[in-house]
């Protein structure tokens, strides 16, 4: 079982073997589950297989949090909603791009070859979601205009999406070739480093469990 923290799993087999993507599964009270992002198109069977292998049912997923509109995050969103009837949640800016109305034209430039989804609930900076006992929505733009992160102050956990990558076990700012506005990403990174957290749950590269804030601080000091 790919369980990295109490109640938090990384679903195995998402992405390519040499470039895995960290789709997170959160165990909530009352047997409910939360999914954070969904991977590329075609990966819903891997998610459903992981659920079955670990004793969960698809209908236990009650909400799917989406950090942003890139296809490696929303590619399997429609399929997962169809399989689970879960409620989808994203920033209000990203919701329009996820629905492909309008089509997102920022980097990396590939066409949005995923099934469009009309997001059920839109959020903004400072909203709180009933996930892990309460997480704060942080608008962390740069990678995309409506990119968001999720912060549990109580548990010291920060789901960072694609604002930061853990590439070859070295923390880096979202690469410019994938990023809509790098200067905004720098500002977002300067914002999150002021938070109190121990665990940084990155989408690209291994999540950092323990001592994460110091590593973010070291990175931000060089930006």
C-alpha positions in Angstrom: 0.0 0.0 0.0 1.5 3.3 -1.0 0.5 5.1 2.1 2.9 8.0 2.8 1.2 9.6 5.8 -1.7 8.8 8.1 -4.8 8.8 5.9 -2.9 9.8 2.8 -2.0 7.5 -0.1 -0.2 8.0 -3.4 -1.9 5.9 -6.0 0.6 3.6 -7.7 1.1 3.3 -11.5 0.0 6.8 -12.6 2.1 8.3 -15.4 5.1 6.7 -16.9 7.5 4.4 -15.0 10.3 7.0 -15.4 8.0 9.9 -14.7 5.3 9.0 -12.2 2.5 11.4 -11.2 1.4 11.7 -7.7 -2.4 11.4 -7.5 -3.3 11.5 -3.8 -6.1 9.6 -2.1 -7.2 10.9 1.3 -9.2 8.9 3.9 -11.8 11.0 5.5 -14.2 10.5 8.5 -17.1 8.2 7.9 -15.4 6.1 5.3 -15.4 8.9 2.7 -12.5 9.5 0.4 -11.1 12.6 -1.4 -9.0 12.5 -4.6 -6.5 15.2 -5.5 -6.1 15.4 -9.3 -6.6 12.4 -11.6 -3.6 11.9 -13.9 -3.5 11.8 -17.7 -6.3 10.5 -19.9 -6.7 6.7 -19.6 -5.5 6.3 -16.0 -8.9 5.9 -14.3 -8.6 2.1 -14.4 -5.3 2.4 -12.4 -7.1 4.5 -9.8 -10.1 2.1 -9.6 -7.7 -0.9 -9.4 -5.9 0.8 -6.4 -9.2 1.3 -4.6 -10.2 -2.3 -5.0 -6.8 -3.6 -4.0 -6.9 -1.7 -0.8 -10.5 -2.4 0.2 -12.2 0.8 -1.0 -15.2 1.2 -3.3 -15.4 3.9 -6.0 -18.5 5.5 -4.5 -16.5 6.3 -1.3 -14.8 9.1 -3.3 -17.0 12.0 -2.6 -14.9 14.9 -3.9 -12.1 15.4 -6.4 -9.9 18.4 -5.9 -8.2 19.8 -9.0 -5.1 21.9 -8.6 -5.2 23.2 -12.2 -6.3 22.5 -15.8 -3.3 20.7 -17.4 -4.1 17.4 -19.0 -1.9 15.4 -16.7 -4.1 16.6 -13.8 -7.6 16.6 -15.4 -7.2 13.9 -18.2 -9.1 11.3 -16.2 -11.4 13.6 -14.4 -14.5 12.9 -16.5 -13.9 9.1 -16.2 -13.5 9.3 -12.5 -16.6 11.4 -12.0 -18.5 8.9 -14.1 -17.2 6.0 -12.0 -17.7 7.6 -8.6 -20.3 10.3 -8.9 -17.9 12.5 -7.0 -18.2 16.3 -6.8 -15.4 18.1 -8.6 -13.8 21.2 -7.1 -11.4 23.8 -8.7 -10.5 27.5 -8.6 -13.1 29.5 -10.5 -10.5 30.6 -13.1 -9.5 27.0 -13.9 -13.1 25.8 -14.0 -13.6 27.6 -17.3 -10.5 26.0 -18.8 -11.4 22.5 -17.5 -14.8 22.9 -19.3 -12.8 24.1 -22.4 -14.8 27.3 -22.5 -12.5 29.0 -23.4 -9.8 26.5 -24.4 -6.6 27.1 -22.4 -3.9 28.4 -24.7 -1.0 28.6 -22.2 2.1 26.4 -22.1 3.0 23.5 -22.6 0.9 24.2 -25.7 -0.6 20.8 -26.4 -4.3 20.9 -27.3 -6.7 20.0 -24.4 -7.3 16.4 -25.5 -9.4 15.4 -22.5 -13.1 15.2 -22.0 -14.4 18.6 -20.9 -15.9 18.8 -17.4 -18.2 21.3 -15.9 -16.8 21.7 -12.4 -19.4 21.3 -9.6 -17.9 23.7 -7.1 -15.6 26.7 -7.6 -13.4 28.1 -4.9 -11.2 31.1 -4.3 -8.2 32.0 -2.2 -8.9 31.6 1.6 -11.9 29.2 1.2 -11.9 26.2 3.6 -12.8 22.7 2.5 -13.9 19.8 4.7 -10.8 17.7 3.8 -8.5 16.2 6.5 -10.5 18.1 9.1 -10.1 21.4 7.2 -7.8 22.6 4.5 -7.4 26.1 3.3 -7.4 26.9 -0.4 -4.4 28.9 -1.5 -4.5 30.7 -4.9 -0.9 30.0 -6.1 -0.8 31.4 -9.7 2.1 31.2 -12.1 2.0 27.7 -13.5 -1.5 28.5 -14.6 -3.7 31.5 -13.8 -6.0 29.7 -11.4 -3.5 27.1 -9.9 -4.3 26.3 -6.3 -2.7 24.5 -3.4 -4.3 23.0 -0.3 -2.9 23.6 3.2 -3.7 21.8 6.5 -2.2 24.0 9.2 -3.2 21.4 11.9 -1.4 18.5 10.2 1.4 20.5 8.7 0.7 19.4 5.2 0.8 21.4 1.9 -0.4 19.9 -1.3 1.5 22.1 -3.8 0.3 20.9 -7.2 2.8 22.0 -9.8 4.0 25.2 -8.2 7.1 23.2 -7.1 8.7 20.1 -8.6 10.9 17.6 -6.7 13.1 16.8 -9.7 15.8 14.2 -9.0 15.2 14.9 -5.3 16.0 18.5 -5.8 13.2 21.0 -5.2 12.7 23.5 -8.1 10.2 26.1 -9.1 7.7 25.2 -11.8 9.8 25.0 -15.1 9.4 28.1 -17.4 8.5 25.9 -20.4 5.4 24.7 -18.6 4.5 27.9 -16.9 2.1 30.7 -17.8 3.9 33.4 -15.8 7.1 32.6 -13.9 7.2 35.9 -11.9 3.8 35.1 -10.5 5.1 31.6 -9.6 8.0 33.2 -7.7 5.5 35.4 -5.7 3.4 32.3 -5.0 6.5 30.4 -3.7 7.4 33.4 -1.5 3.9 33.3 -0.1 3.8 29.5 0.8 7.2 29.6 2.5 5.7 31.7 5.2 3.3 28.9 6.2 4.1 26.3 8.9 4.3 22.9 7.3 6.4 19.7 7.6 5.2 17.8 4.6 5.2 19.0 1.0 3.0 16.8 -1.3 4.3 17.4 -4.8 2.7 16.1 -8.0 6.0 15.6 -9.9 8.8 13.9 -8.0 8.7 12.2 -4.6 6.6 13.9 -1.9 8.7 15.4 0.9 7.7 13.8 4.2 9.3 15.7 7.1 11.5 18.8 7.0 9.9 20.2 3.9 9.6 23.8 4.9 13.4 24.2 5.3 13.9 22.9 1.7 11.3 25.3 0.4 12.9 28.1 2.3 16.3 27.3 0.8 14.8 27.3 -2.7 12.9 30.6 -2.2 16.0 32.3 -0.9 17.6 31.9 -4.3 14.6 33.1 -6.4 
